[in-house]
Amino acid sequence: MRKTVFGAMLASVAFFSTAYAEDLKIGVSIPAADHGWTSGVVFHANRVAQEVMGAYDNVEIIVKTSPDAASQANALQDLEVQGIDALVILPTDPDALVNAIMEVKSNGAFVALVDRAPSNNDASVRDLYVAGNNFGLGEVAGHYIAANNPDAKVAIIRGMPIPIDQMRQDGFDAGIAGSGVEVLDRQFGNWNRDDAFLVMQDYLTKYDTFDVVWCQDDDMAVGVLQAIEESGRTDIKYVIGGAGSKDMIKMVMDGNPMMPVDVLYPPAMVGTAIEMTVAGLVGQVPVAGVYTIDATLVTPENASQYYFADSPF
């Protein structure tokens, strides 16, 4: 499906590419692979960069990874010196990097912001914003539980006390509204599999029985599943995570009852931003504005469309 979408995008700009012979240089600035999701970001950024450069002789894409905001600001300066025509950036900390991004933009570069926006949501910092649907991630999971287990007792493992976490939690609450689903507990697992493992152990000790665990991402789901397996408990029917990691998608594909579905918040969105940027520059396609990626429910029927066997995440 991804290849089909990219092929269609390439076809849409093919008419213009012969006339637009000017060389283009695109900088891609992303966090270093410090956990599962960001390792997926790095994989997909490099994957799509190679696809684009294979399709266009006149497009060069430079991918730089940075472990923190200070390093990323330096990376932006380096890209600016190299004379980039566009910047695709998933900032480690958007607020700390606003000035550095605006410096690049003020020199005429097209800026595509990915996933993380400044807290004031200032649209002047970017031309294009590509993001996942945080509210939808929670809402889709809540709808699934309410539809399939309307009287379920659910234990929740949240991410961290930041706005993204609250959006996901608000979505989940909306998804179960009007059903008989009962939320037993909500604790933070810091989007970390080890922390989620400890939270799940606490839940298993506190509650003699419950039905479902919803955790806000697939990294935490790994720790949750490990804790359940080690406990030997059989009362928990299934776990729902989110993001679309390779391992969780494979479990869904294989019909594993403990992971019947997953909800997408794909690290491949960085690739979408690169593709759209290329379409805008090469094909003169209007791509400015906000592009929100659906929080798709991954099921055994569609899971193969979202499975990247070579991805680290």
N, C-alpha and C positions, 0 to 999 in steps of 0.2 A: 504493500500500500504506500509506504514512504517513497519507494522507488518510482511508483506511478505518479505520485504527486510532484516529485522533483522533476520527472521527465516532462510532465505537463508544463511546469514552470519554465523549463529550458525551452520547450517548444514555443511558449508564449513570447519569449524574447528573441527567438531565432530570426524573425523578420528584421529586427532592428540591429542585430549584432554586426552585420556586414557594414552597415553605415556607421556604427559606433566603433571605430577602430582604435580609438584612444586607449592607451594602456591605463589600467586601473590597479590601485593598490589598496587592499582592505586589511585593516588591523583587527584582530580578534583578541580581546583581553578577558581572561576568565580566571577564577580561583584555581589554585593548585588542587590536586586530587587528595584532599585530606579526609574524605569519607566516601561512602558508596555513591551518593548522588553526584557529588562533584567529580568523581572518577568517570562517571557516565558523561558529564558535561565535557570533560577533556576528550574522551573517546569520540563523541559525536561532532565536536568542533573540528577535530582533525580529519574525521571521516568525510564530512561534507566539504571541508576545504579542499581535500584531494579530488573529490568529485567535480567541484566547480572548476578547479584549475585544469582538470582533464578535459572539461568541456569547452573552456575558453583559453586560448593562447595569450590573450591580452589581459587576463586577470591574475594578479598575484595576491595570495592571502597569507598573512603572517600571524601565527597563533602564539600568544604569550601567556604563560600561567604565572600566577603570583600567590604567595602564601598569606598575604595580609594587605591592608589598605595602603600602607606606606610603599610597599614593594610594587603594588599595582599602579600607584601614582607615578612611580619612576618608569614603569613599563609604558605608560601612556606618553610620557615625555619622549621616550625612545621611539615610539611609533610615530609621534608627531615629527620628530627630526627626519624620519624616513619618508615623510611626505605622503601620508595616507590620504586617500580620497573618502574613506568611510571608516567608521569605528563600530564594531559590534562588541558590546561589553556587558558581561554579567559581573557586577561589582561585588567585591567582598563586603564592603560597607558603603552603600550608596550615599549616605549623608557625608561621610568623610571624603568622598571622591567627587563631589559635585563640582568643585572649582577646577579640578584636573580635567574632568569631562568637558566642562564649558570652555576651557582653553582650547581643546581640540576642535570643538564645534565652532568657536569663534574664528577659526582659521579656514572655515568653509567645508569641513568634513561633514558628511551625513552620519548621524549617530543613531544606532539602534541599541536601545537598552533592553536587557533581558532579565526577566524574573523579579529583580529587586529595584524598586523605585525609591527616590528620596521620601522621607517621612511627610514632607509637605506636598508630595505628588506634583511637583512643579514640572509642567509639560515643556518648559523652555529648555530643559536639559537634554532633550532628545527629539528626534524626528519620528522615530518609530519605537513603540513599546510592545514587546512580545512577552507574554506572561502566562503562567498556568492559572487555573481557576481554583483558588484556595477555598472559597465558600463552597464551590461545587464539589471539591474533593470530599468534604465532610457530608454534604447533602446527599450525594450519590450513595455513600456508604450507609447513611441513616435510612434512606429509602429502601435499600436492599434488605436490611435487617427488619424494618417494619413490615415489608411485604412478605418475607419468608419466615420470620419468627416474631409475630406481632406482640407476643407476650414475653419476649426474651428479657432476661436479666443480663445487663451489659456492663463490663468493666472497661474503662477508657484510659488509655495512656496518651497523654497530650505531649506536645513537643517541648517548647520553651515559652515562658511568659512574654511573648512579643506579639505584634499585631497579626502576623501570618497565622500563628497558632490560634488566636482568637477567632479569626475568620473561618478557619477550618472547624473549630468547635461550634460556632454559631450555625454553620451549615449543617453540621450533624444534628444539632438540636431541632433545626427546621425540618430535617429529613424524617425524624421520628415523631414529630408533632402529630397529635391526634391518635397515635397508636398506644398499645399497652406496654411498649418497651420501657423498662425501668433501668435507669442508670444507677449502679451501685456505688461507683467511685470514679474519681478523676484525679490522676496524679501525673506529674511531669516526668518524662523519660529522656528529655533533652535530645531527642532525635538520635539517640545513641543505643546500640544494641545491648551493651553491657548494663547501662542504666535501666533500660527497659526490662532486662532479665531480672534485675533486683526488684523493680516495681511489681513485676508479675509474681515473683516469689512471695512478696508481701500480700498480694491479692489472694494467692492460693492458700496462704495461712489464715487470712482474715475471714474468707468466705467459704463455707462448706460446699456450696454449689453455685454455679452461674453458667450462662449459656454461650455468650459471645464476648470476644475482646475486639474492640476497635482501637487501633493505634494509628497515629497520624502519618507514619511512613513505613516503608518496607525494611529499612535498617532496623527499626525497633521491632518489627514483626519477627525478625530472626531471633532476637533475644526472647521474645514472648513464646515462640514455638519451642525453643530449647527448654525454657522453664516448665512448660506444660509436659513435654516429653519426659524430663527428669523426674517430675512429680508422680507420674503414672496415673494422673487424673483422667477420667474418661467422660466427665460430665460436660466439658466444654466442647461445644459443637464445631466451632470454627473461629478463625481470626480474619479480620479484614485490615489490610494495611493501605498503603498508597504510594504512588510514584511510578511504578511499573518497572521494578528491578528485574533483571534477567532470571534470577532464581525464583522469585515469586510468580512471574509470568509462566515459567516452566511448570511450577506446581499447578497452576490453573489449567494449563494445556493438558497436563497429565490426569486431570480430574481428582486431584488430592482433596479429600473432604475437609481437611483442616484449613485449606486456602481455596475456597470455591470461586472467589472473584478477587480482583484487585481494582484499584482506581488510579487512572493515569495522572501523573504530574511529571511529565517526561523530561529528563535531562536533554533529550533530543531537541527541545525547544530552541537551544542555541543554534542548531543546524537550520531550523526554520527561519531564524533571524538572519542568518548568513544568506540563505536562499532568497529571502525577500529583499535583502539589501542589494544582491546581485541583480535581481529583477528590476529594481528601481534604477540602478545606475546603468546597466547594460541595455535593458529593454525600455527604459523610460516609462515603466509601469508605475502608477501611483500607489505607493505602499506606505505613506505616512499615516500616523495615527496609532491606534491601539488595536492589537491583535491578541485576543484571549483564546488560549487553547482549551478545548472542552475537557472536562473531567470525565473521560470515557470510562464506563464500566467494562472491565476486561473479563470475559467469560471464556469457557472452553471453546465456544464457537468462533470467537474472533481473536483469541490470544496469539495465534501465529503471526498476525499482522504487526504485533508489537514486540516480537521476540528477536533480539539481536544476539546471536550465539557468541559473537566475538567480543561483545562489550564486557568490561569488567563489572558493570552494574546492570 
